[in-house]
Amino acid sequence: MNREQVEQLSFEEALDRLTKLVEQLESGKLDLEASVAAFEEGVLLSRRCETLLEGAEQRLNLLTEQDEAAATPPRADGA
């Protein structure tokens, strides 16, 4: 998979593909070139997962902040 293809994957798709690549690498059945290619693809997939997780975390933080702001009563001194 190239970078453009990886960037189109959902988190679940990228994680599933990454898991399969790890299994292939751990099996020891890949030759050197295939191992290097699998590792390179794995790095791309790992970065994709990290990017998607960071985006989800930012969205959750924003929602939490909005909920906290809505739940905080105004102070009596107006501040």
MDAnalysis code that builds the backbone (N, CA, C; Angstrom):
import MDAnalysis as mda
import numpy as np

u = mda.Universe.empty(237, n_residues=79, atom_resindex=np.repeat(np.arange(79), 3), trajectory=True)
u.add_TopologyAttr("name", ["N", "CA", "C"] * 79)
u.add_TopologyAttr("resid", np.arange(1, 80))
u.add_TopologyAttr("resname", ["MET", "ASN", "ARG", "GLU", "GLN", "VAL", "GLU", "GLN", "LEU", "SER", "PHE", "GLU", "GLU", "ALA", "LEU", "ASP", "ARG", "LEU", "THR", "LYS", "LEU", "VAL", "GLU", "GLN", "LEU", "GLU", "SER", "GLY", "LYS", "LEU", "ASP", "LEU", "GLU", "ALA", "SER", "VAL", "ALA", "ALA", "PHE", "GLU", "GLU", "GLY", "VAL", "LEU", "LEU", "SER", "ARG", "ARG", "CYS", "GLU", "THR", "LEU", "LEU", "GLU", "GLY", "ALA", "GLU", "GLN", "ARG", "LEU", "ASN", "LEU", "LEU", "THR", "GLU", "GLN", "ASP", "GLU", "ALA", "ALA", "ALA", "THR", "PRO", "PRO", "ARG", "ALA", "ASP", "GLY", "ALA"])
u.atoms.positions = np.array([
    [0.843, -1.182, 0.000],
    [0.000, 0.000, 0.000],
    [0.881, 1.235, 0.000],
    [0.516, 2.203, -0.800],
    [1.293, 3.442, -0.800],
    [0.663, 4.446, 0.166],
    [1.341, 5.564, 0.344],
    [0.898, 6.588, 1.301],
    [-0.531, 7.059, 1.028],
    [-0.860, 7.302, -0.230],
    [-2.198, 7.794, -0.566],
    [-3.272, 6.770, -0.200],
    [-2.990, 5.511, -0.438],
    [-3.943, 4.458, -0.086],
    [-4.113, 4.355, 1.424],
    [-3.020, 4.441, 2.144],
    [-3.076, 4.361, 3.606],
    [-3.879, 5.523, 4.168],
    [-3.723, 6.706, 3.603],
    [-4.416, 7.890, 4.105],
    [-5.930, 7.823, 3.890],
    [-6.387, 6.904, 3.069],
    [-7.823, 6.738, 2.837],
    [-8.461, 5.739, 3.804],
    [-7.644, 5.040, 4.581],
    [-8.162, 3.990, 5.459],
    [-8.768, 4.560, 6.731],
    [-9.798, 3.880, 7.216],
    [-10.335, 4.197, 8.530],
    [-9.373, 3.660, 9.579],
    [-9.588, 4.021, 10.829],
    [-8.745, 3.512, 11.904],
    [-8.792, 1.993, 11.953],
    [-9.987, 1.444, 11.877],
    [-10.159, 0.004, 11.972],
    [-9.477, -0.730, 10.815],
    [-9.592, -0.175, 9.612],
    [-8.939, -0.781, 8.447],
    [-7.417, -0.745, 8.582],
    [-6.898, 0.395, 9.013],
    [-5.451, 0.534, 9.164],
    [-4.927, -0.399, 10.253],
    [-5.638, -0.490, 11.363],
    [-5.213, -1.352, 12.457],
    [-5.263, -2.821, 12.053],
    [-6.290, -3.203, 11.313],
    [-6.397, -4.586, 10.839],
    [-5.240, -4.922, 9.901],
    [-4.944, -4.045, 8.976],
    [-3.834, -4.276, 8.041],
    [-2.504, -4.318, 8.794],
    [-2.327, -3.430, 9.757],
    [-1.104, -3.412, 10.547],
    [-0.942, -4.715, 11.331],
    [-2.018, -5.202, 11.900],
    [-1.981, -6.464, 12.642],
    [-1.557, -7.614, 11.737],
    [-2.089, -7.644, 10.529],
    [-1.721, -8.705, 9.581],
    [-0.251, -8.614, 9.181],
    [0.244, -7.399, 8.997],
    [1.656, -7.227, 8.652],
    [2.560, -7.701, 9.789],
    [2.184, -7.384, 11.013],
    [2.978, -7.824, 12.160],
    [3.008, -9.350, 12.223],
    [1.857, -9.970, 11.987],
    [1.805, -11.436, 11.987],
    [2.734, -12.016, 10.921],
    [2.739, -11.409, 9.728],
    [3.611, -11.876, 8.654],
    [5.081, -11.718, 9.036],
    [5.417, -10.568, 9.619],
    [6.799, -10.331, 10.017],
    [7.228, -11.303, 11.117],
    [6.347, -11.537, 12.066],
    [6.678, -12.437, 13.167],
    [6.787, -13.896, 12.730],
    [6.134, -14.239, 11.633],
    [6.174, -15.620, 11.158],
    [7.575, -16.003, 10.664],
    [8.340, -14.997, 10.236],
    [9.677, -15.264, 9.730],
    [9.703, -15.853, 8.331],
    [8.569, -15.863, 7.650],
    [8.486, -16.482, 6.329],
    [8.755, -15.508, 5.185],
    [8.879, -14.222, 5.499],
    [9.128, -13.234, 4.453],
    [10.621, -13.130, 4.182],
    [10.964, -12.942, 2.912],
    [12.378, -12.701, 2.612],
    [12.721, -11.266, 3.012],
    [13.972, -10.908, 2.879],
    [14.444, -9.612, 3.350],
    [13.694, -8.452, 2.699],
    [13.575, -8.478, 1.384],
    [12.895, -7.375, 0.678],
    [11.439, -7.253, 1.093],
    [10.753, -8.380, 1.206],
    [9.352, -8.362, 1.629],
    [9.234, -7.881, 3.071],
    [10.180, -8.248, 3.901],
    [10.174, -7.797, 5.296],
    [10.350, -6.283, 5.387],
    [11.283, -5.760, 4.609],
    [11.514, -4.312, 4.611],
    [10.278, -3.577, 4.087],
    [9.686, -4.081, 3.021],
    [8.481, -3.463, 2.468],
    [7.329, -3.512, 3.483],
    [7.180, -4.636, 4.168],
    [6.129, -4.764, 5.182],
    [6.382, -3.793, 6.329],
    [7.638, -3.656, 6.727],
    [7.974, -2.721, 7.796],
    [7.648, -1.284, 7.387],
    [8.020, -0.917, 6.162],
    [7.733, 0.437, 5.668],
    [6.233, 0.706, 5.655],
    [5.466, -0.259, 5.174],
    [4.013, -0.094, 5.159],
    [3.483, -0.015, 6.587],
    [4.056, -0.801, 7.469],
    [3.646, -0.775, 8.867],
    [3.853, 0.578, 9.515],
    [4.957, 1.230, 9.173],
    [5.216, 2.571, 9.698],
    [4.135, 3.534, 9.225],
    [3.783, 3.465, 7.939],
    [2.720, 4.328, 7.403],
    [1.393, 4.059, 8.113],
    [1.083, 2.794, 8.307],
    [-0.172, 2.425, 8.967],
    [-0.187, 2.876, 10.422],
    [0.929, 2.730, 11.096],
    [1.032, 3.163, 12.487],
    [0.815, 4.669, 12.601],
    [1.419, 5.409, 11.695],
    [1.249, 6.874, 11.699],
    [-0.198, 7.252, 11.403],
    [-0.838, 6.521, 10.500],
    [-2.251, 6.779, 10.183],
    [-3.113, 6.560, 11.422],
    [-2.882, 5.452, 12.116],
    [-3.643, 5.169, 13.339],
    [-3.420, 6.264, 14.377],
    [-2.171, 6.683, 14.540],
    [-1.856, 7.721, 15.513],
    [-2.560, 9.033, 15.170],
    [-2.550, 9.400, 13.902],
    [-3.208, 10.629, 13.463],
    [-4.708, 10.574, 13.748],
    [-5.329, 9.450, 13.432],
    [-6.766, 9.314, 13.663],
    [-7.092, 9.323, 15.150],
    [-6.261, 8.687, 15.963],
    [-6.482, 8.693, 17.411],
    [-6.323, 10.093, 17.986],
    [-5.330, 10.831, 17.518],
    [-5.134, 12.201, 17.987],
    [-6.341, 13.072, 17.633],
    [-6.876, 12.894, 16.429],
    [-8.056, 13.647, 16.026],
    [-9.258, 13.313, 16.897],
    [-9.431, 12.046, 17.201],
    [-10.541, 11.636, 18.062],
    [-10.361, 12.209, 19.467],
    [-9.133, 12.195, 19.962],
    [-8.861, 12.734, 21.294],
    [-9.163, 14.231, 21.350],
    [-8.787, 14.957, 20.315],
    [-9.072, 16.393, 20.266],
    [-10.576, 16.648, 20.273],
    [-11.316, 15.850, 19.525],
    [-12.775, 16.004, 19.493],
    [-13.380, 15.728, 20.862],
    [-12.895, 14.679, 21.532],
    [-13.405, 14.348, 22.863],
    [-13.052, 15.433, 23.874],
    [-11.840, 15.969, 23.790],
    [-11.455, 17.059, 24.687],
    [-12.333, 18.279, 24.483],
    [-12.630, 18.597, 23.245],
    [-13.489, 19.737, 22.942],
    [-14.884, 19.528, 23.523],
    [-15.427, 18.335, 23.342],
    [-16.746, 18.042, 23.892],
    [-16.746, 18.109, 25.410],
    [-15.700, 17.596, 26.030],
    [-15.591, 17.623, 27.492],
    [-15.505, 19.056, 27.991],
    [-14.713, 19.873, 27.321],
    [-14.588, 21.277, 27.706],
    [-15.920, 21.999, 27.565],
    [-16.653, 21.713, 26.490],
    [-17.955, 22.348, 26.285],
    [-18.938, 21.918, 27.364],
    [-18.908, 20.635, 27.724],
    [-19.795, 20.136, 28.779],
    [-19.464, 20.770, 30.116],
    [-18.174, 20.894, 30.414],
    [-17.754, 21.501, 31.670],
    [-18.146, 22.971, 31.726],
    [-18.011, 23.687, 30.624],
    [-18.381, 25.094, 30.578],
    [-19.879, 25.264, 30.751],
    [-20.663, 24.379, 30.168],
    [-22.113, 24.459, 30.292],
    [-22.575, 24.106, 31.691],
    [-21.844, 23.239, 32.373],
    [-22.240, 22.763, 33.694],
    [-21.779, 23.696, 34.809],
    [-20.862, 24.607, 34.509],
    [-20.340, 25.513, 35.528],
    [-21.277, 26.690, 35.681],
    [-21.858, 26.870, 36.879],
    [-22.765, 28.015, 37.071],
    [-21.979, 29.321, 37.086],
    [-22.599, 30.405, 36.671],
    [-21.908, 31.697, 36.691],
    [-21.582, 32.103, 38.131],
    [-20.469, 32.782, 38.271],
    [-20.058, 33.220, 39.609],
    [-20.887, 34.420, 40.037],
    [-21.078, 34.559, 41.328],
    [-21.893, 35.635, 41.871],
    [-21.275, 37.009, 41.640],
    [-19.957, 37.061, 41.545],
    [-19.291, 38.350, 41.345],
    [-19.237, 38.764, 39.875],
    [-19.821, 37.929, 38.991],
    [-19.877, 38.267, 37.568],
    [-18.626, 37.926, 36.805],
    [-17.627, 37.393, 37.441],
    [-16.377, 37.044, 36.763],
    [-16.444, 35.707, 36.129],
])
